[in-house]
């Protein structure tokens, strides 16, 4: 598939993203993904050594940029300043990631694995209560 946005100016690309046009977004991340990646690695500091952290936060950054695409309108006339927009988006997403990470640690582990048996047991308990209250079996 040929993407019509691959060889357009940054201004035209941003215009396509503001519509929003899916092809424009593919081309946008193709063109500016490296800039986003560098901004994210700078913001993460030593945590950037963990590829899974980078991947997790980058997904949040991409979603945040897409959801906040109206902010791109400011840069439509001066796309050379997109790094300011990216830095702000990355800063917010890294902050959100760190808050989530801290909450997970405070509530029983990084992955919540210690809560897994309790969560899996809930349907069984509910089934037993339902059976007893309905008088079946």
FENKA-V203618 format. One line per field, one symbol per residue. phi: phi as a letter, one per 40 degrees, with the letter a starting at -180 (. if undefined). burial: 1 if it has 9 or more other C-alpha atoms within 8 Angstrom, else 0. Layout:
phi->???
burial->???
This chain:
phi->.cccccbcccccccdcccccbdcccdcdcccbdcccccccccccgcccccdccdccccccccccccccdcccdccdcaccbddcccdcccdcccdcccccccccccbghcbgcccddccccdccccccccccccgcg
burial->00001000001111111100101110110000101110111011000100001100110110011000100110110110011011101110110010001001100110010000000000000000001100000
